[in-house]
Amino acid sequence: MNRATPAASELPDLPQRREALAVLAAADSNDIARGLRQLDDGLSYSEPRPPEVGLVMLRGRIGSRGAPFNAGEATVTRAAVQLASGEMGFGYVLGRDREKARLVALCDALWQVAGRRDAVERQVLAPLRSKQKEKKELERARTAATRVDFFTLVRGED
């Protein structure tokens, strides 16, 4: 069977790559650029698909079992980058940030190079994960401070 795209079972690193792309998509473009500057040793790449902005339709379901319905549209920016060694990286981000889409695509391409993966993980992804974890913990703490435990209230009956 001849096919252009390998099946997911043929890509052992697919879950890790998905997780890395999720971290990059949630990150600030300045933070990604800062990490990439630490890696920059004369990176040579081309853009077979320059960053472009478009719309995607968001679909939803009520209670995860109902009939799907169109919930609305969202603006998305996508980019593709190809390293001189041949690896292709792709970046999809919500909004109109063309530079962020390009940076995500470049990180994706570099992550696919076995010799560079550890450096990308250490210099780019680890700081982003740490910052996102701190932000999430701060949000949890703020939310926990407003929690009301109704079972501890006294009813007022004697």
N, C-alpha and C positions, 0 to 999 in steps of 0.2 A: 504494500500500500504506500503510495507516494503522496505525501502531503507537505505543504509549505511550512505549516506551523506544528511544532511538536506537541503531543498531548501533555496534559498536566502531569501524568504519571512519569513522563520522560524527563521532567524538570525537577530534580530532587531539591533544589534550593527555592522553589516557588513560594512556600509559606514564609520563609525568611525575607525574600525579596518583597513580598506583599507587605509585610510588617515594616520593612525599611521605607517603602514608598508611603505608607500611612503616616509614619513619623515625619517624613519630609513634607507631605501635603499639609500637615497640621502646624508646621513650623513657620516662623517668620523668615522672610527672604534674606534679611540682614544676617540672621544667625547662620543660615545655610552658607551664605557667601563668606562669612568669617571662617567657617570650618574649611571651606574649599581653598581659601587663600593659604591655609597651612599646608595643604596638599600640593599646591600649584608648583610644579617643577617643569614648566614648559608644556602644559597640556595642549595637544593638537587634536582638534575635533572639527567636524563640519555639521551643518544643520540641514539635513535632507528635508525636514519640515520645520520652517521657522515658526515661532510661537504664533498661534492664531486663536481668536476669541470666537466662541459660539454659544449655542444654547443647548441644554439637554432637558428632556421632559422627565419630571419626577413623578413616579408612580407610587401609590400606597395601597394599603389594605386596612380595613377596620378589624381589629382584633387578630391580625395576622392570618385570618381564615376567610375573610370576606372577599368579594369580587374586587379585582384591582380597579383603581380609578386614577385618573390624571390629577395630581395634586397641584401642579404648576410647573413653571420652568425655572431653571437656574443658569446663570452665566458660568461658563467653564473656559479655561485657557489650556491649550495643549501645545506641547513641543516635542520634537524628536532630535536627538543628538547622536552622531556616530563618531566614535573615537578612530584615530588613525589605525589602530589594531583591528578594527572591524566591529566592535561591540556597539549595539544600538541601545540607547536609553530613551525612555519615554517619561514625560511629565504631564500630569493632569491635575489642575488645581481649580478650586472654586474661585470665581471672581475674574478680574481682568488683569492680573499681575503677570505680564509676559516674561519678565525677568525671573520671577519665581519658577514659572513653568520650565524655563531654560535651565535653571540651576538644579531643579529636581531631576530633569532628564540627564544632565551631566553626572549627577551623583549616581543615578541608576546605572548609567553606562560604566562608570568607574567601579561600582559595587560588583559588577559582573566579571571584572578582571580579577582572577584568583590572586595575583600578586599585590593588588591594591585594596582588596576587600577589607583586610584587617585595619589598614590605615583609614579607610572611609568610616568603618565602624568606630574606631577610636577617636578620630579627629572631628568627624561631622555628626554621626548618629548618636554616639554616647552623650555628648553635651546636650543635644536636642531632647533626647529621652529624659535626661535629668531635669531639664528646665520644664518639660511638659508634666513630669511627675510632681515637681514642686507646685506648679500651678494647680494641678488637680487636687493635691493635698490641702492647699490653701482654700480652694472652693469647698471642699468637704468640711473643713474646720469652720468656715463661715456659715455653711448650711447647718451644721450640728449645733451651732450656737443659737439658732432660731427654733430648734426642735422643741416640741411640746409633748410631754408624756401625759396623756389624758388619764391613765390608770392611777396616777398618784394624786389626782385632785380629790379633795374632801368634798362629799356630797352636801353637807349642810344639814342632814337629818340627825336628830339627837337620839 
